Amino acid sequence: MTEIDFSPKHNVQIRHKDGTLTPMDVPYYEVTQINENTSQIMSSGD
């Protein structure tokens, strides 16, 4: 598996639901608890 280099995308900002911005090359995960047995995990770019 080849790792993708996102460092050229550092100036591209991703806006999250809470209004914060994160550079595209910084990993970001958002977790929503659906019920006690189920979680939804979204990553930047999803």
PyMOL Python script that loads the backbone (N, CA, C, O; Angstrom):
from pymol import cmd

cmd.read_pdbstr("""\
ATOM      1  N   MET A   1       0.843  -1.168   0.000  1.00  0.00           N
ATOM      2  CA  MET A   1       0.000   0.000   0.000  1.00  0.00           C
ATOM      3  C   MET A   1       0.894   1.238   0.000  1.00  0.00           C
ATOM      4  O   MET A   1       1.838   1.329   0.785  1.00  0.00           O
ATOM      5  N   THR A   2       0.600   2.165  -0.860  1.00  0.00           N
ATOM      6  CA  THR A   2       1.364   3.400  -0.971  1.00  0.00           C
ATOM      7  C   THR A   2       0.679   4.498  -0.169  1.00  0.00           C
ATOM      8  O   THR A   2      -0.522   4.728  -0.310  1.00  0.00           O
ATOM      9  N   GLU A   3       1.455   5.174   0.673  1.00  0.00           N
ATOM     10  CA  GLU A   3       0.911   6.279   1.459  1.00  0.00           C
ATOM     11  C   GLU A   3       0.747   7.502   0.573  1.00  0.00           C
ATOM     12  O   GLU A   3       1.607   7.791  -0.259  1.00  0.00           O
ATOM     13  N   ILE A   4      -0.345   8.212   0.748  1.00  0.00           N
ATOM     14  CA  ILE A   4      -0.607   9.422  -0.027  1.00  0.00           C
ATOM     15  C   ILE A   4      -0.041  10.620   0.719  1.00  0.00           C
ATOM     16  O   ILE A   4      -0.293  10.789   1.912  1.00  0.00           O
ATOM     17  N   ASP A   5       0.717  11.446   0.025  1.00  0.00           N
ATOM     18  CA  ASP A   5       1.306  12.643   0.619  1.00  0.00           C
ATOM     19  C   ASP A   5       0.360  13.827   0.407  1.00  0.00           C
ATOM     20  O   ASP A   5       0.218  14.330  -0.708  1.00  0.00           O
ATOM     21  N   PHE A   6      -0.287  14.264   1.496  1.00  0.00           N
ATOM     22  CA  PHE A   6      -1.210  15.390   1.422  1.00  0.00           C
ATOM     23  C   PHE A   6      -0.543  16.716   1.775  1.00  0.00           C
ATOM     24  O   PHE A   6      -1.215  17.747   1.799  1.00  0.00           O
ATOM     25  N   SER A   7       0.768  16.717   2.051  1.00  0.00           N
ATOM     26  CA  SER A   7       1.431  17.957   2.474  1.00  0.00           C
ATOM     27  C   SER A   7       1.272  19.104   1.468  1.00  0.00           C
ATOM     28  O   SER A   7       1.203  20.256   1.895  1.00  0.00           O
ATOM     29  N   PRO A   8       1.210  18.848   0.149  1.00  0.00           N
ATOM     30  CA  PRO A   8       0.970  19.971  -0.762  1.00  0.00           C
ATOM     31  C   PRO A   8      -0.411  20.610  -0.573  1.00  0.00           C
ATOM     32  O   PRO A   8      -0.654  21.713  -1.063  1.00  0.00           O
ATOM     33  N   LYS A   9      -1.303  19.930   0.126  1.00  0.00           N
ATOM     34  CA  LYS A   9      -2.669  20.429   0.337  1.00  0.00           C
ATOM     35  C   LYS A   9      -2.812  21.149   1.683  1.00  0.00           C
ATOM     36  O   LYS A   9      -3.933  21.377   2.138  1.00  0.00           O
ATOM     37  N   HIS A  10      -1.686  21.512   2.331  1.00  0.00           N
ATOM     38  CA  HIS A  10      -1.745  22.140   3.651  1.00  0.00           C
ATOM     39  C   HIS A  10      -2.566  23.427   3.639  1.00  0.00           C
ATOM     40  O   HIS A  10      -3.212  23.747   4.636  1.00  0.00           O
ATOM     41  N   ASN A  11      -2.555  24.163   2.549  1.00  0.00           N
ATOM     42  CA  ASN A  11      -3.297  25.419   2.474  1.00  0.00           C
ATOM     43  C   ASN A  11      -4.776  25.232   2.145  1.00  0.00           C
ATOM     44  O   ASN A  11      -5.539  26.197   2.156  1.00  0.00           O
ATOM     45  N   VAL A  12      -5.188  23.988   1.849  1.00  0.00           N
ATOM     46  CA  VAL A  12      -6.596  23.689   1.600  1.00  0.00           C
ATOM     47  C   VAL A  12      -7.240  23.391   2.955  1.00  0.00           C
ATOM     48  O   VAL A  12      -6.803  22.481   3.659  1.00  0.00           O
ATOM     49  N   GLN A  13      -8.273  24.150   3.323  1.00  0.00           N
ATOM     50  CA  GLN A  13      -8.914  24.014   4.621  1.00  0.00           C
ATOM     51  C   GLN A  13     -10.220  23.233   4.497  1.00  0.00           C
ATOM     52  O   GLN A  13     -10.997  23.447   3.567  1.00  0.00           O
ATOM     53  N   ILE A  14     -10.455  22.319   5.452  1.00  0.00           N
ATOM     54  CA  ILE A  14     -11.706  21.575   5.519  1.00  0.00           C
ATOM     55  C   ILE A  14     -12.521  22.167   6.658  1.00  0.00           C
ATOM     56  O   ILE A  14     -12.031  22.266   7.783  1.00  0.00           O
ATOM     57  N   ARG A  15     -13.776  22.568   6.377  1.00  0.00           N
ATOM     58  CA  ARG A  15     -14.651  23.133   7.403  1.00  0.00           C
ATOM     59  C   ARG A  15     -15.490  22.003   7.991  1.00  0.00           C
ATOM     60  O   ARG A  15     -16.129  21.242   7.265  1.00  0.00           O
ATOM     61  N   HIS A  16     -15.478  21.908   9.312  1.00  0.00           N
ATOM     62  CA  HIS A  16     -16.211  20.864  10.015  1.00  0.00           C
ATOM     63  C   HIS A  16     -17.565  21.397  10.483  1.00  0.00           C
ATOM     64  O   HIS A  16     -17.824  22.599  10.427  1.00  0.00           O
ATOM     65  N   LYS A  17     -18.430  20.481  10.947  1.00  0.00           N
ATOM     66  CA  LYS A  17     -19.787  20.860  11.373  1.00  0.00           C
ATOM     67  C   LYS A  17     -19.781  21.947  12.445  1.00  0.00           C
ATOM     68  O   LYS A  17     -20.681  22.786  12.491  1.00  0.00           O
ATOM     69  N   ASP A  18     -18.758  21.930  13.310  1.00  0.00           N
ATOM     70  CA  ASP A  18     -18.708  22.916  14.394  1.00  0.00           C
ATOM     71  C   ASP A  18     -18.118  24.253  13.947  1.00  0.00           C
ATOM     72  O   ASP A  18     -17.956  25.163  14.760  1.00  0.00           O
ATOM     73  N   GLY A  19     -17.795  24.375  12.655  1.00  0.00           N
ATOM     74  CA  GLY A  19     -17.278  25.627  12.106  1.00  0.00           C
ATOM     75  C   GLY A  19     -15.766  25.752  12.114  1.00  0.00           C
ATOM     76  O   GLY A  19     -15.223  26.688  11.528  1.00  0.00           O
ATOM     77  N   THR A  20     -15.072  24.821  12.772  1.00  0.00           N
ATOM     78  CA  THR A  20     -13.614  24.883  12.804  1.00  0.00           C
ATOM     79  C   THR A  20     -13.034  24.493  11.452  1.00  0.00           C
ATOM     80  O   THR A  20     -13.666  23.790  10.663  1.00  0.00           O
ATOM     81  N   LEU A  21     -11.829  24.962  11.206  1.00  0.00           N
ATOM     82  CA  LEU A  21     -11.115  24.638   9.970  1.00  0.00           C
ATOM     83  C   LEU A  21      -9.870  23.829  10.309  1.00  0.00           C
ATOM     84  O   LEU A  21      -9.199  24.099  11.305  1.00  0.00           O
ATOM     85  N   THR A  22      -9.566  22.844   9.482  1.00  0.00           N
ATOM     86  CA  THR A  22      -8.374  22.025   9.638  1.00  0.00           C
ATOM     87  C   THR A  22      -7.685  21.916   8.286  1.00  0.00           C
ATOM     88  O   THR A  22      -8.355  21.687   7.280  1.00  0.00           O
ATOM     89  N   PRO A  23      -6.353  22.074   8.233  1.00  0.00           N
ATOM     90  CA  PRO A  23      -5.657  21.869   6.962  1.00  0.00           C
ATOM     91  C   PRO A  23      -5.889  20.436   6.464  1.00  0.00           C
ATOM     92  O   PRO A  23      -5.965  19.502   7.262  1.00  0.00           O
ATOM     93  N   MET A  24      -6.000  20.273   5.160  1.00  0.00           N
ATOM     94  CA  MET A  24      -6.292  18.964   4.570  1.00  0.00           C
ATOM     95  C   MET A  24      -5.234  17.909   4.914  1.00  0.00           C
ATOM     96  O   MET A  24      -5.542  16.717   4.924  1.00  0.00           O
ATOM     97  N   ASP A  25      -3.988  18.329   5.196  1.00  0.00           N
ATOM     98  CA  ASP A  25      -2.944  17.350   5.477  1.00  0.00           C
ATOM     99  C   ASP A  25      -2.899  16.920   6.944  1.00  0.00           C
ATOM    100  O   ASP A  25      -2.023  16.145   7.326  1.00  0.00           O
ATOM    101  N   VAL A  26      -3.829  17.411   7.774  1.00  0.00           N
ATOM    102  CA  VAL A  26      -3.906  17.011   9.181  1.00  0.00           C
ATOM    103  C   VAL A  26      -5.063  16.029   9.329  1.00  0.00           C
ATOM    104  O   VAL A  26      -6.204  16.372   9.017  1.00  0.00           O
ATOM    105  N   PRO A  27      -4.785  14.798   9.804  1.00  0.00           N
ATOM    106  CA  PRO A  27      -5.873  13.831   9.956  1.00  0.00           C
ATOM    107  C   PRO A  27      -6.948  14.347  10.908  1.00  0.00           C
ATOM    108  O   PRO A  27      -6.636  14.952  11.933  1.00  0.00           O
ATOM    109  N   TYR A  28      -8.195  14.110  10.573  1.00  0.00           N
ATOM    110  CA  TYR A  28      -9.315  14.547  11.401  1.00  0.00           C
ATOM    111  C   TYR A  28     -10.400  13.477  11.341  1.00  0.00           C
ATOM    112  O   TYR A  28     -10.766  13.004  10.265  1.00  0.00           O
ATOM    113  N   TYR A  29     -10.903  13.107  12.506  1.00  0.00           N
ATOM    114  CA  TYR A  29     -11.980  12.120  12.587  1.00  0.00           C
ATOM    115  C   TYR A  29     -13.098  12.674  13.453  1.00  0.00           C
ATOM    116  O   TYR A  29     -12.846  13.313  14.475  1.00  0.00           O
ATOM    117  N   GLU A  30     -14.309  12.430  13.048  1.00  0.00           N
ATOM    118  CA  GLU A  30     -15.493  12.860  13.786  1.00  0.00           C
ATOM    119  C   GLU A  30     -16.304  11.611  14.109  1.00  0.00           C
ATOM    120  O   GLU A  30     -16.647  10.840  13.212  1.00  0.00           O
ATOM    121  N   VAL A  31     -16.609  11.410  15.384  1.00  0.00           N
ATOM    122  CA  VAL A  31     -17.335  10.214  15.817  1.00  0.00           C
ATOM    123  C   VAL A  31     -18.702  10.621  16.356  1.00  0.00           C
ATOM    124  O   VAL A  31     -18.809  11.520  17.191  1.00  0.00           O
ATOM    125  N   THR A  32     -19.743   9.952  15.870  1.00  0.00           N
ATOM    126  CA  THR A  32     -21.102  10.170  16.351  1.00  0.00           C
ATOM    127  C   THR A  32     -21.620   8.848  16.901  1.00  0.00           C
ATOM    128  O   THR A  32     -21.612   7.834  16.202  1.00  0.00           O
ATOM    129  N   GLN A  33     -22.071   8.859  18.152  1.00  0.00           N
ATOM    130  CA  GLN A  33     -22.634   7.655  18.754  1.00  0.00           C
ATOM    131  C   GLN A  33     -24.073   7.508  18.289  1.00  0.00           C
ATOM    132  O   GLN A  33     -24.911   8.356  18.595  1.00  0.00           O
ATOM    133  N   ILE A  34     -24.372   6.437  17.551  1.00  0.00           N
ATOM    134  CA  ILE A  34     -25.724   6.191  17.037  1.00  0.00           C
ATOM    135  C   ILE A  34     -26.572   5.538  18.130  1.00  0.00           C
ATOM    136  O   ILE A  34     -27.684   5.987  18.409  1.00  0.00           O
ATOM    137  N   ASN A  35     -26.051   4.493  18.737  1.00  0.00           N
ATOM    138  CA  ASN A  35     -26.668   3.862  19.897  1.00  0.00           C
ATOM    139  C   ASN A  35     -25.538   3.175  20.668  1.00  0.00           C
ATOM    140  O   ASN A  35     -24.372   3.357  20.319  1.00  0.00           O
ATOM    141  N   GLU A  36     -25.849   2.393  21.706  1.00  0.00           N
ATOM    142  CA  GLU A  36     -24.769   1.857  22.539  1.00  0.00           C
ATOM    143  C   GLU A  36     -23.870   0.869  21.801  1.00  0.00           C
ATOM    144  O   GLU A  36     -22.755   0.607  22.252  1.00  0.00           O
ATOM    145  N   ASN A  37     -24.325   0.318  20.686  1.00  0.00           N
ATOM    146  CA  ASN A  37     -23.528  -0.652  19.936  1.00  0.00           C
ATOM    147  C   ASN A  37     -23.013  -0.150  18.592  1.00  0.00           C
ATOM    148  O   ASN A  37     -22.284  -0.864  17.903  1.00  0.00           O
ATOM    149  N   THR A  38     -23.387   1.077  18.211  1.00  0.00           N
ATOM    150  CA  THR A  38     -23.057   1.564  16.885  1.00  0.00           C
ATOM    151  C   THR A  38     -22.506   2.991  16.939  1.00  0.00           C
ATOM    152  O   THR A  38     -23.098   3.879  17.553  1.00  0.00           O
ATOM    153  N   SER A  39     -21.349   3.190  16.278  1.00  0.00           N
ATOM    154  CA  SER A  39     -20.759   4.520  16.144  1.00  0.00           C
ATOM    155  C   SER A  39     -20.547   4.806  14.664  1.00  0.00           C
ATOM    156  O   SER A  39     -20.248   3.903  13.882  1.00  0.00           O
ATOM    157  N   GLN A  40     -20.705   6.063  14.291  1.00  0.00           N
ATOM    158  CA  GLN A  40     -20.400   6.496  12.924  1.00  0.00           C
ATOM    159  C   GLN A  40     -19.076   7.253  12.988  1.00  0.00           C
ATOM    160  O   GLN A  40     -18.940   8.210  13.751  1.00  0.00           O
ATOM    161  N   ILE A  41     -18.111   6.826  12.193  1.00  0.00           N
ATOM    162  CA  ILE A  41     -16.806   7.476  12.156  1.00  0.00           C
ATOM    163  C   ILE A  41     -16.609   8.069  10.772  1.00  0.00           C
ATOM    164  O   ILE A  41     -16.600   7.355   9.769  1.00  0.00           O
ATOM    165  N   MET A  42     -16.450   9.399  10.733  1.00  0.00           N
ATOM    166  CA  MET A  42     -16.219  10.105   9.478  1.00  0.00           C
ATOM    167  C   MET A  42     -14.817  10.681   9.526  1.00  0.00           C
ATOM    168  O   MET A  42     -14.391  11.215  10.550  1.00  0.00           O
ATOM    169  N   SER A  43     -14.111  10.571   8.430  1.00  0.00           N
ATOM    170  CA  SER A  43     -12.787  11.165   8.365  1.00  0.00           C
ATOM    171  C   SER A  43     -12.819  12.337   7.401  1.00  0.00           C
ATOM    172  O   SER A  43     -13.739  12.472   6.595  1.00  0.00           O
ATOM    173  N   SER A  44     -11.804  13.180   7.494  1.00  0.00           N
ATOM    174  CA  SER A  44     -11.753  14.322   6.586  1.00  0.00           C
ATOM    175  C   SER A  44     -11.755  13.792   5.157  1.00  0.00           C
ATOM    176  O   SER A  44     -11.033  12.849   4.832  1.00  0.00           O
ATOM    177  N   GLY A  45     -12.550  14.392   4.332  1.00  0.00           N
ATOM    178  CA  GLY A  45     -12.659  13.963   2.948  1.00  0.00           C
ATOM    179  C   GLY A  45     -13.843  13.068   2.684  1.00  0.00           C
ATOM    180  O   GLY A  45     -14.187  12.839   1.525  1.00  0.00           O
ATOM    181  N   ASP A  46     -14.498  12.538   3.749  1.00  0.00           N
ATOM    182  CA  ASP A  46     -15.680  11.688   3.544  1.00  0.00           C
ATOM    183  C   ASP A  46     -16.877  12.539   3.229  1.00  0.00           C
ATOM    184  O   ASP A  46     -17.971  12.014   3.023  1.00  0.00           O
TER     185      ASP A  46
END
""", "prot")
cmd.dss("prot")
cmd.show_as("cartoon", "prot")
cmd.util.cbc("prot")
cmd.orient("prot")
